[in-house]
């Protein structure tokens, strides 16, 4: 089941970041995959968007595969799938 418009809007609002690079990557992600996101994807995105900007950037550009705040989640297939889509150019 895909996310409701309200849930998607909340995620997009939370995706507005202090670093322009993060904004651009997240905006591109929502343009490509926003209509396809399900509740599990939404939960992963919520965790990622709770990170500070530098940790999020490290994950988005592939500098790191995990940071301390999401280390337990990083091995889950749903987390890896969302992160892979975020990293697509």
TIVO-2410 file (N, C-alpha, C; in nm, 3 decimals):
# residues 89
REC num residu      c1      c2      c3 atome chaine
REC   1      X   0.084  -0.119   0.000     N      A
REC   1      X   0.000   0.000   0.000    CA      A
REC   1      X   0.089   0.124   0.000     C      A
REC   2      X   0.059   0.216  -0.088     N      A
REC   2      X   0.141   0.338  -0.099    CA      A
REC   2      X   0.104   0.437   0.011     C      A
REC   3      X   0.194   0.531   0.031     N      A
REC   3      X   0.171   0.635   0.131    CA      A
REC   3      X   0.057   0.727   0.088     C      A
REC   4      X  -0.015   0.778   0.186     N      A
REC   4      X  -0.121   0.875   0.155    CA      A
REC   4      X  -0.056   1.007   0.116     C      A
REC   5      X  -0.134   1.095   0.057     N      A
REC   5      X  -0.083   1.227   0.019    CA      A
REC   5      X  -0.033   1.303   0.141     C      A
REC   6      X  -0.102   1.290   0.254     N      A
REC   6      X  -0.061   1.359   0.377    CA      A
REC   6      X   0.073   1.307   0.428     C      A
REC   7      X   0.092   1.175   0.424     N      A
REC   7      X   0.218   1.116   0.469    CA      A
REC   7      X   0.332   1.157   0.376     C      A
REC   8      X   0.306   1.156   0.248     N      A
REC   8      X   0.408   1.196   0.151    CA      A
REC   8      X   0.443   1.344   0.168     C      A
REC   9      X   0.343   1.427   0.190     N      A
REC   9      X   0.367   1.570   0.212    CA      A
REC   9      X   0.453   1.592   0.337     C      A
REC  10      X   0.425   1.517   0.444     N      A
REC  10      X   0.503   1.530   0.568    CA      A
REC  10      X   0.649   1.493   0.544     C      A
REC  11      X   0.671   1.384   0.470     N      A
REC  11      X   0.808   1.343   0.440    CA      A
REC  11      X   0.880   1.448   0.355     C      A
REC  12      X   0.810   1.499   0.255     N      A
REC  12      X   0.871   1.603   0.171    CA      A
REC  12      X   0.904   1.727   0.252     C      A
REC  13      X   0.818   1.762   0.347     N      A
REC  13      X   0.845   1.879   0.433    CA      A
REC  13      X   0.966   1.853   0.521     C      A
REC  14      X   0.975   1.732   0.576     N      A
REC  14      X   1.090   1.697   0.661    CA      A
REC  14      X   1.219   1.690   0.580     C      A
REC  15      X   1.207   1.671   0.449     N      A
REC  15      X   1.325   1.656   0.363    CA      A
REC  15      X   1.391   1.790   0.331     C      A
REC  16      X   1.331   1.900   0.366     N      A
REC  16      X   1.395   2.030   0.343    CA      A
REC  16      X   1.507   2.045   0.444     C      A
REC  17      X   1.628   2.049   0.395     N      A
REC  17      X   1.746   2.041   0.481    CA      A
REC  17      X   1.827   2.169   0.474     C      A
REC  18      X   1.929   2.175   0.560     N      A
REC  18      X   2.019   2.289   0.563    CA      A
REC  18      X   2.124   2.284   0.454     C      A
REC  19      X   2.156   2.165   0.406     N      A
REC  19      X   2.255   2.151   0.300    CA      A
REC  19      X   2.184   2.138   0.166     C      A
REC  20      X   2.219   2.224   0.072     N      A
REC  20      X   2.158   2.223  -0.060    CA      A
REC  20      X   2.174   2.088  -0.128     C      A
REC  21      X   2.290   2.026  -0.111     N      A
REC  21      X   2.314   1.897  -0.175    CA      A
REC  21      X   2.212   1.793  -0.129     C      A
REC  22      X   2.183   1.789   0.001     N      A
REC  22      X   2.081   1.697   0.053    CA      A
REC  22      X   1.946   1.728  -0.009     C      A
REC  23      X   1.912   1.856  -0.015     N      A
REC  23      X   1.784   1.897  -0.074    CA      A
REC  23      X   1.771   1.846  -0.217     C      A
REC  24      X   1.875   1.861  -0.295     N      A
REC  24      X   1.870   1.821  -0.436    CA      A
REC  24      X   1.853   1.670  -0.451     C      A
REC  25      X   1.926   1.595  -0.372     N      A
REC  25      X   1.916   1.449  -0.379    CA      A
REC  25      X   1.777   1.403  -0.335     C      A
REC  26      X   1.727   1.459  -0.227     N      A
REC  26      X   1.596   1.419  -0.177    CA      A
REC  26      X   1.484   1.462  -0.271     C      A
REC  27      X   1.497   1.580  -0.331     N      A
REC  27      X   1.396   1.626  -0.426    CA      A
REC  27      X   1.390   1.533  -0.547     C      A
REC  28      X   1.506   1.497  -0.598     N      A
REC  28      X   1.513   1.404  -0.711    CA      A
REC  28      X   1.450   1.269  -0.676     C      A
REC  29      X   1.478   1.221  -0.555     N      A
REC  29      X   1.421   1.094  -0.508    CA      A
REC  29      X   1.268   1.101  -0.505     C      A
REC  30      X   1.213   1.207  -0.449     N      A
REC  30      X   1.067   1.218  -0.440    CA      A
REC  30      X   1.003   1.234  -0.578     C      A
REC  31      X   1.071   1.300  -0.669     N      A
REC  31      X   1.017   1.312  -0.805    CA      A
REC  31      X   1.010   1.176  -0.873     C      A
REC  32      X   1.111   1.094  -0.852     N      A
REC  32      X   1.116   0.963  -0.916    CA      A
REC  32      X   1.026   0.859  -0.848     C      A
REC  33      X   1.030   0.856  -0.714     N      A
REC  33      X   0.971   0.745  -0.641    CA      A
REC  33      X   0.855   0.782  -0.548     C      A
REC  34      X   0.824   0.909  -0.535     N      A
REC  34      X   0.723   0.953  -0.439    CA      A
REC  34      X   0.591   0.879  -0.450     C      A
REC  35      X   0.542   0.858  -0.570     N      A
REC  35      X   0.412   0.793  -0.589    CA      A
REC  35      X   0.417   0.643  -0.559     C      A
REC  36      X   0.536   0.585  -0.551     N      A
REC  36      X   0.552   0.441  -0.530    CA      A
REC  36      X   0.586   0.404  -0.386     C      A
REC  37      X   0.611   0.501  -0.301     N      A
REC  37      X   0.657   0.472  -0.166    CA      A
REC  37      X   0.548   0.405  -0.083     C      A
REC  38      X   0.590   0.304  -0.006     N      A
REC  38      X   0.497   0.236   0.084    CA      A
REC  38      X   0.529   0.272   0.229     C      A
REC  39      X   0.455   0.215   0.322     N      A
REC  39      X   0.472   0.248   0.463    CA      A
REC  39      X   0.611   0.212   0.514     C      A
REC  40      X   0.665   0.100   0.468     N      A
REC  40      X   0.800   0.060   0.510    CA      A
REC  40      X   0.905   0.160   0.460     C      A
REC  41      X   0.890   0.204   0.336     N      A
REC  41      X   0.979   0.307   0.282    CA      A
REC  41      X   0.966   0.435   0.364     C      A
REC  42      X   0.845   0.470   0.400     N      A
REC  42      X   0.821   0.590   0.479    CA      A
REC  42      X   0.890   0.583   0.614     C      A
REC  43      X   0.888   0.465   0.676     N      A
REC  43      X   0.954   0.448   0.806    CA      A
REC  43      X   1.106   0.466   0.792     C      A
REC  44      X   1.162   0.410   0.686     N      A
REC  44      X   1.307   0.425   0.662    CA      A
REC  44      X   1.341   0.572   0.638     C      A
REC  45      X   1.262   0.637   0.555     N      A
REC  45      X   1.288   0.779   0.526    CA      A
REC  45      X   1.276   0.864   0.653     C      A
REC  46      X   1.181   0.833   0.737     N      A
REC  46      X   1.166   0.907   0.863    CA      A
REC  46      X   1.293   0.895   0.947     C      A
REC  47      X   1.349   0.774   0.953     N      A
REC  47      X   1.474   0.754   1.028    CA      A
REC  47      X   1.588   0.833   0.964     C      A
REC  48      X   1.598   0.827   0.833     N      A
REC  48      X   1.705   0.898   0.765    CA      A
REC  48      X   1.692   1.049   0.782     C      A
REC  49      X   1.570   1.100   0.773     N      A
REC  49      X   1.549   1.244   0.783    CA      A
REC  49      X   1.568   1.296   0.925     C      A
REC  50      X   1.573   1.206   1.022     N      A
REC  50      X   1.600   1.246   1.161    CA      A
REC  50      X   1.750   1.267   1.186     C      A
REC  51      X   1.833   1.223   1.093     N      A
REC  51      X   1.978   1.238   1.108    CA      A
REC  51      X   2.018   1.383   1.088     C      A
REC  52      X   2.136   1.417   1.143     N      A
REC  52      X   2.185   1.552   1.115    CA      A
REC  52      X   2.233   1.557   0.970     C      A
REC  53      X   2.245   1.676   0.918     N      A
REC  53      X   2.273   1.695   0.776    CA      A
REC  53      X   2.401   1.625   0.729     C      A
REC  54      X   2.506   1.631   0.808     N      A
REC  54      X   2.633   1.572   0.765    CA      A
REC  54      X   2.626   1.419   0.760     C      A
REC  55      X   2.561   1.357   0.861     N      A
REC  55      X   2.544   1.212   0.858    CA      A
REC  55      X   2.458   1.170   0.740     C      A
REC  56      X   2.351   1.245   0.715     N      A
REC  56      X   2.265   1.214   0.603    CA      A
REC  56      X   2.343   1.226   0.471     C      A
REC  57      X   2.422   1.329   0.457     N      A
REC  57      X   2.502   1.347   0.336    CA      A
REC  57      X   2.599   1.231   0.316     C      A
REC  58      X   2.664   1.188   0.425     N      A
REC  58      X   2.756   1.074   0.415    CA      A
REC  58      X   2.686   0.950   0.360     C      A
REC  59      X   2.564   0.926   0.404     N      A
REC  59      X   2.488   0.812   0.354    CA      A
REC  59      X   2.443   0.831   0.210     C      A
REC  60      X   2.395   0.950   0.179     N      A
REC  60      X   2.340   0.975   0.046    CA      A
REC  60      X   2.444   0.966  -0.064     C      A
REC  61      X   2.565   1.012  -0.036     N      A
REC  61      X   2.669   1.009  -0.140    CA      A
REC  61      X   2.754   0.882  -0.133     C      A
REC  62      X   2.725   0.796  -0.038     N      A
REC  62      X   2.796   0.669  -0.028    CA      A
REC  62      X   2.929   0.676   0.041     C      A
REC  63      X   2.955   0.785   0.109     N      A
REC  63      X   3.080   0.797   0.185    CA      A
REC  63      X   3.080   0.695   0.299     C      A
REC  64      X   2.961   0.666   0.352     N      A
REC  64      X   2.943   0.565   0.456    CA      A
REC  64      X   2.820   0.482   0.421     C      A
REC  65      X   2.818   0.357   0.468     N      A
REC  65      X   2.701   0.273   0.449    CA      A
REC  65      X   2.613   0.273   0.572     C      A
REC  66      X   2.665   0.326   0.683     N      A
REC  66      X   2.588   0.333   0.806    CA      A
REC  66      X   2.647   0.441   0.895     C      A
REC  67      X   2.565   0.497   0.980     N      A
REC  67      X   2.610   0.588   1.085    CA      A
REC  67      X   2.552   0.535   1.216     C      A
REC  68      X   2.608   0.576   1.326     N      A
REC  68      X   2.572   0.521   1.456    CA      A
REC  68      X   2.420   0.526   1.483     C      A
REC  69      X   2.355   0.632   1.444     N      A
REC  69      X   2.213   0.650   1.476    CA      A
REC  69      X   2.123   0.549   1.406     C      A
REC  70      X   2.166   0.492   1.295     N      A
REC  70      X   2.083   0.396   1.222    CA      A
REC  70      X   2.157   0.263   1.199     C      A
REC  71      X   2.257   0.236   1.281     N      A
REC  71      X   2.340   0.118   1.260    CA      A
REC  71      X   2.260  -0.012   1.264     C      A
REC  72      X   2.164  -0.022   1.354     N      A
REC  72      X   2.083  -0.144   1.365    CA      A
REC  72      X   1.996  -0.164   1.241     C      A
REC  73      X   1.953  -0.055   1.181     N      A
REC  73      X   1.863  -0.062   1.066    CA      A
REC  73      X   1.937  -0.085   0.935     C      A
REC  74      X   2.064  -0.052   0.931     N      A
REC  74      X   2.140  -0.050   0.805    CA      A
REC  74      X   2.148  -0.184   0.735     C      A
REC  75      X   2.131  -0.294   0.807     N      A
REC  75      X   2.139  -0.426   0.745    CA      A
REC  75      X   2.004  -0.476   0.694     C      A
REC  76      X   1.898  -0.405   0.724     N      A
REC  76      X   1.765  -0.448   0.680    CA      A
REC  76      X   1.749  -0.424   0.530     C      A
REC  77      X   1.686  -0.517   0.461     N      A
REC  77      X   1.666  -0.501   0.316    CA      A
REC  77      X   1.589  -0.374   0.280     C      A
REC  78      X   1.491  -0.336   0.359     N      A
REC  78      X   1.413  -0.216   0.328    CA      A
REC  78      X   1.500  -0.091   0.337     C      A
REC  79      X   1.589  -0.086   0.435     N      A
REC  79      X   1.680   0.027   0.450    CA      A
REC  79      X   1.775   0.033   0.331     C      A
REC  80      X   1.832  -0.081   0.296     N      A
REC  80      X   1.926  -0.086   0.184    CA      A
REC  80      X   1.858  -0.045   0.053     C      A
REC  81      X   1.733  -0.088   0.035     N      A
REC  81      X   1.662  -0.057  -0.088    CA      A
REC  81      X   1.636   0.093  -0.102     C      A
REC  82      X   1.592   0.156   0.006     N      A
REC  82      X   1.567   0.301   0.002    CA      A
REC  82      X   1.697   0.376  -0.020     C      A
REC  83      X   1.802   0.336   0.051     N      A
REC  83      X   1.931   0.403   0.036    CA      A
REC  83      X   1.985   0.386  -0.106     C      A
REC  84      X   1.967   0.270  -0.165     N      A
REC  84      X   2.011   0.249  -0.302    CA      A
REC  84      X   1.938   0.341  -0.399     C      A
REC  85      X   1.807   0.355  -0.381     N      A
REC  85      X   1.729   0.445  -0.467    CA      A
REC  85      X   1.771   0.590  -0.446     C      A
REC  86      X   1.802   0.628  -0.322     N      A
REC  86      X   1.847   0.763  -0.294    CA      A
REC  86      X   1.979   0.793  -0.363     C      A
REC  87      X   2.063   0.693  -0.376     N      A
REC  87      X   2.196   0.712  -0.435    CA      A
REC  87      X   2.198   0.709  -0.587     C      A
REC  88      X   2.088   0.670  -0.648     N      A
REC  88      X   2.085   0.665  -0.794    CA      A
REC  88      X   2.094   0.805  -0.853     C      A
REC  89      X   2.174   0.816  -0.958     N      A
REC  89      X   2.192   0.947  -1.022    CA      A
REC  89      X   2.095   0.964  -1.135     C      A
***
